[in-house]
Amino acid sequence: MSPKQNQRAFRQRGVGLPLAIFIITVLALIVVTITQLQQGTAEMEIQDLQSKRAFYAAESGAQAALALLFPLDGSAGASCSISIFENTFSVAGLNGCSVSVSCSSDNLGTTTYFTLTSQGTCGSGLDQSSRIVEVRAQ
């Protein structure tokens, strides 16, 4: 081996291994970061879905309580008591959600105003979400 070939081999020795370790480390950090972002996004999607379901449960409870106070057939409605309506849903979309509706009334002259406060709750533990809908009716 000539001295020039020996010098060239000496200069190239050992560069590949540190470069490979550096590239593998950078790629591993990128994969870990992407995984954490995806997990955070999935958790936010679950919370958003539970929040929407809780809103629709509260909305459904308010509508059902209004139907009890003001029946469509014109008959006398239910009285406005503290707890006018409670339900645990078993229909698709709201399965596992519950609602509790309370009622209060205010008289202004000869007019009675009803305030329905409906609280819908869906999920359990860290995934639990609750929404409140308030409706005023005359």
ZIUR-V914448 format. One record per residue. RES is the residue in one letter. PSI is psi in whole degrees, 0 to 359 (none if undefined). OMEGA is omega in radians with two decimals (999 if undefined). Layout:
# ZIUR-V914448
res:RES psi:PSI omega:OMEGA
res:RES psi:PSI omega:OMEGA
This chain:
# ZIUR-V914448
res:M psi:132 omega:-3.12
res:S psi:161 omega:3.14
res:P psi:328 omega:3.12
res:K psi:318 omega:3.12
res:Q psi:323 omega:3.13
res:N psi:321 omega:3.11
res:Q psi:319 omega:-3.14
res:R psi:318 omega:3.11
res:A psi:324 omega:3.13
res:F psi:321 omega:-3.14
res:R psi:328 omega:-3.08
res:Q psi:350 omega:-3.05
res:R psi:129 omega:2.99
res:G psi:3 omega:-3.12
res:V psi:327 omega:-3.06
res:G psi:318 omega:-3.09
res:L psi:310 omega:3.10
res:P psi:324 omega:3.11
res:L psi:318 omega:3.12
res:A psi:318 omega:3.11
res:I psi:319 omega:3.11
res:F psi:313 omega:-3.12
res:I psi:317 omega:3.13
res:I psi:320 omega:3.12
res:T psi:315 omega:3.13
res:V psi:316 omega:3.12
res:L psi:322 omega:3.11
res:A psi:320 omega:3.10
res:L psi:321 omega:3.11
res:I psi:316 omega:3.14
res:V psi:317 omega:3.13
res:V psi:318 omega:3.13
res:T psi:315 omega:3.14
res:I psi:321 omega:3.12
res:T psi:317 omega:3.13
res:Q psi:321 omega:3.10
res:L psi:319 omega:-3.14
res:Q psi:320 omega:3.12
res:Q psi:318 omega:3.10
res:G psi:320 omega:3.11
res:T psi:319 omega:3.13
res:A psi:320 omega:3.12
res:E psi:321 omega:3.11
res:M psi:323 omega:3.11
res:E psi:320 omega:3.12
res:I psi:316 omega:3.12
res:Q psi:319 omega:3.14
res:D psi:317 omega:3.13
res:L psi:315 omega:3.13
res:Q psi:322 omega:3.13
res:S psi:318 omega:3.10
res:K psi:317 omega:3.13
res:R psi:320 omega:3.13
res:A psi:321 omega:3.10
res:F psi:314 omega:-3.13
res:Y psi:327 omega:3.06
res:A psi:316 omega:3.12
res:A psi:319 omega:3.11
res:E psi:316 omega:3.12
res:S psi:320 omega:3.10
res:G psi:319 omega:3.11
res:A psi:318 omega:3.12
res:Q psi:319 omega:3.13
res:A psi:321 omega:3.12
res:A psi:322 omega:3.07
res:L psi:322 omega:3.11
res:A psi:329 omega:3.07
res:L psi:321 omega:-3.14
res:L psi:320 omega:-3.08
res:F psi:78 omega:-3.12
res:P psi:145 omega:-3.11
res:L psi:337 omega:-3.12
res:D psi:0 omega:3.08
res:G psi:0 omega:3.13
res:S psi:171 omega:-3.13
res:A psi:134 omega:-3.11
res:G psi:175 omega:3.10
res:A psi:157 omega:3.10
res:S psi:154 omega:-3.14
res:C psi:94 omega:3.12
res:S psi:176 omega:-3.09
res:I psi:311 omega:3.12
res:S psi:104 omega:-3.04
res:I psi:333 omega:-3.05
res:F psi:132 omega:3.03
res:E psi:142 omega:-3.11
res:N psi:146 omega:2.94
res:T psi:121 omega:-3.03
res:F psi:145 omega:3.06
res:S psi:14 omega:3.13
res:V psi:157 omega:3.13
res:A psi:139 omega:-3.14
res:G psi:321 omega:3.13
res:L psi:13 omega:-3.13
res:N psi:127 omega:-3.14
res:G psi:358 omega:3.09
res:C psi:154 omega:3.09
res:S psi:160 omega:-3.14
res:V psi:145 omega:3.06
res:S psi:126 omega:-3.08
res:V psi:127 omega:3.06
res:S psi:156 omega:-3.06
res:C psi:142 omega:3.00
res:S psi:154 omega:-3.12
res:S psi:147 omega:3.09
res:D psi:136 omega:3.08
res:N psi:127 omega:3.07
res:L psi:98 omega:-3.03
res:G psi:237 omega:3.14
res:T psi:1 omega:-3.10
res:T psi:134 omega:3.09
res:T psi:128 omega:3.10
res:Y psi:132 omega:3.12
res:F psi:138 omega:3.05
res:T psi:116 omega:3.11
res:L psi:127 omega:3.08
res:T psi:113 omega:-3.07
res:S psi:125 omega:3.12
res:Q psi:116 omega:3.09
res:G psi:138 omega:-3.14
res:T psi:133 omega:3.11
res:C psi:149 omega:3.10
res:G psi:182 omega:3.12
res:S psi:159 omega:3.11
res:G psi:224 omega:-3.13
res:L psi:339 omega:-3.12
res:D psi:8 omega:-3.11
res:Q psi:140 omega:3.11
res:S psi:146 omega:-3.12
res:S psi:139 omega:3.10
res:R psi:148 omega:3.12
res:I psi:132 omega:3.08
res:V psi:132 omega:3.12
res:E psi:132 omega:-3.10
res:V psi:135 omega:3.03
res:R psi:135 omega:-3.11
res:A psi:157 omega:-3.12
res:Q psi:none omega:999
